[in-house]
Amino acid sequence: MRVSTVFPLFLSISIWGSHVLALPAPQQQQDDESTGSSSIARFTTESLRPVPSSTLDSSPSPGSTVDASPSPTTTSTVEMEEHVQEGGLAGQPEPDVTPVILEAPSSTDPVPVETITSADSKVQIPEAPTATPDVRVLGFVNTELDTRGNPNVEPFPTEDPRTQGKFDSSATRVAPAVTYTRPATIVAPVAPVAKREAEADHMNFLPVRQTVTNIFGPIATTAPPALFSRRTNHPIPLPPMSDGSTGPVQTNKFFANMMLGGRNNPVFTYPYEVWWSNQLDAPWGLGIDHREPEQRQFGPTEAPSGAVRWYASPIWIRSIQLGATEFNHQSSSMEMANLKTQSADLTFFADSSVSRTTAKMEVTLCQGMGFISSTVTNLTPVLDTAVWVRTLTKVENYRLDATKYLITLENDSVWALYAFSSSLLPTLTPLDLVVINNGHIEASGKFSGLIQIVKLSKTTTVDPAVETAYDNAAGSYCKSVDLAGSVAGSTGSYQFNYQRQGPGTSELLMFALPHHVKSFESTTTAKLVSAVKLQSPAKGVMTAVVSDQWRLREVGIPNTIGWLPVRTGGAATWSAANLNRLSTVAKSELTQDFANVTNLDTMYFAGKPMAKYAFMCLTMSEILKDVPLTRQCQIKLKAAFARFANNTQINKLVYDTKWKGVVTDAIYKTGDPQVEFGAGVYNDHHFHYGYFIQAAAIIAYLENKHFDLKNHNWIRLNGPWVNTLIRDVANPSSLDPHFPVSRSFDWFHGHSWAKGLFESWDGKDEESSSEDYNFAYAMKLWGNVVGDAAMEARGNLMLAIMKNSMNEYMLLSSGNTNHPANFVGNKLSGILFENKVEHTTYFGHLPQYIHGVHMLPLTAISPYIRGQTFVTEEWNLYFRGKTGAIDDGWKGILYANLALIDAKGTFAFFNSTGWKAKWLDGGASRSWYMAFSGSLGGAA
């Protein structure tokens, strides 16, 4: 186990090695004491009052070091370690790094405090300490890739089925000879579903309905089919729930760190970071921080981009912590409730065995919340800080119903606290705060009411417009968020309807991400407060919005993109020679043993070839127009699919009655949460199930078109199984009591999170943008073919949102401003965490891995998401003239992706005489790649 680097947090310096900061207790001087650890270098620092502006404005200097020798102007100190509990999931491996965080010891010992009173304020100034915390080295930055829950496994087995005993010549009849003598113009097909509305002239794929007014109705409310056996003993325990809820529990949402293990890893609400501080040698309560760009740390630069490999913001800097004198580590506890898609309720009890109605602190976490809001009942509030208080100012005459304080910390940041006494009390008792020492503030007595905390400024100069905006909005806080949406033609609309609580009368002040601002309708744009901005951890600058409803619109949803890629400028033409060549390749690939190739022990590795064979069948039907060949392909594909639809595969699907979801029984057999890429603890469900849904959609489409004559027998028999997978990943409605709403897709961030029930220092993450949108594409196709207009429309809207968000945060064209300039040169996020971005993968660090996993699978939706400018810049930097040494399935992925900018070059590659079967991954066929590039104009 390695000790991770703890970096200095101003960008003037970087420490390459393991360092921690030694800080004094408030006004306390003691002799140096060695920790006895050779992996921790100790050093002290000069007072940062004030910090030179040159330090704040400097640029990162990778490779530079810090002189660890004590400054002659500082006194010796005692080191104080804060060890973060690693407690964890059953069977979860320990991380490769151990976070070691040093901060000032928590103390309630008083120091002299000067008080200055005037007509408009009362200022408390604790005596200046002999040394103040060096904020450059507070907190913790994980310099290693946190691989918990992410096995080091490539996303496909790179075998050629014909060399692995999976050749099916005996089971495949020789198809009748079909010879193509003339060029053909291939028009992307229209799904044969009755009663469609009239289309525009340009459409070649028809949605079930052009207008859907409510896209969030339930798919079903019945229990999952009985073939999914029920399992009650999922190995991951549920968090304590204060409402006694037994309904579905979210697994992949932003607040998951507060449910798992020690429950003290950070939660990133954007723009703030909060955590439950429950470590034994730290004050107990809710830790709060906001990080600035100057605090980011950067990895090494890499060729050929010259960009840094990663950047991250430090975590666990206790800028402000909200607690109470009644809280302690022995009897106090925290419970959760109302775990929704964009919010969660926390209740901190002083002692729940004594009372559950009083002596408690209630906090609602909402994504984008502008205030950290706490409803306190009969507690004595305390504020702790590891950055230390410089001044506490009570602002007189703020409002008759509220008290306001300004807190200036030793890093020059200014925070505001607003307190509203409870109207339920016989007499309103305002909050009266007293500075005890540089790190501790206490109320002079018990308080009941609302306390709200915000960061006003990173410097001591506060913009009056910012302060006024917060002053006006104080007293209102977000309780929950309801989602609504509709589509009309090529436009999709959605709304965040915020539930507001509190004594205030203002609409909610919330923070919007860049992709939100781009999509706001004019009524919401008018409510932006451009003066109020805060840096997000990993997605650019957020802007305040004062509104109880956000209205967003996506223009150009992919409602006319269907089974085949749509070529810009008209339908694609195929030469007779190329059609004959494709026919030869397709017949050869048809001899593969569909049933055995898909008979694998993970849904992911089985789903990829299942979808591969489906696209082969689609090619035979829609490009070759060869119905007998399609029939043979369809028979084999349905037989392979039936093993899973009948739940007779190696690892069977079961219904987890604890968390409420569908997992395989592998986790129950092995007890290993990392088996199947962690799918047993809800990792990657959208990746895994998306391939099966896609295959099902193509089977149903071909069955309806050629073989079932619209009786829909296959859909009737298999539809409940497919819908159950969709409900598990993307249940749209709380009216369905069997699955959480939108398990994977995050409607606030605009993309999914792959990480399930695993703790993570840097929050949720996603490694593959393309397999994310592949699920939404699959759901859209299934909705189309079964006639579920809401499901199809929902998939179209999700795809449009992902096109927007992914091109802001994952697919990085030149000029992107949402990541640091020295990272954008990578052209790709790699693994996007909530708090960190690292240009790598969990299974390797080669460019074809990092970029290829954001390409696969290549389908008709790929050109919609991956714009030509981005693809050109990425190809030119990493792969043009550099693919010669790549000799496995990644080569096929790279050249299939090339079709987005050079369809003829791609078709020529897959049609070449030097072609090698090992250039295909387990989820791709040569015939589909030829069909894909040909449909984009490469086969004329």
Disulfide bonds with the S-S distance in Angstrom:
Cys366-Cys478 2.14
Cys617-Cys633 1.97
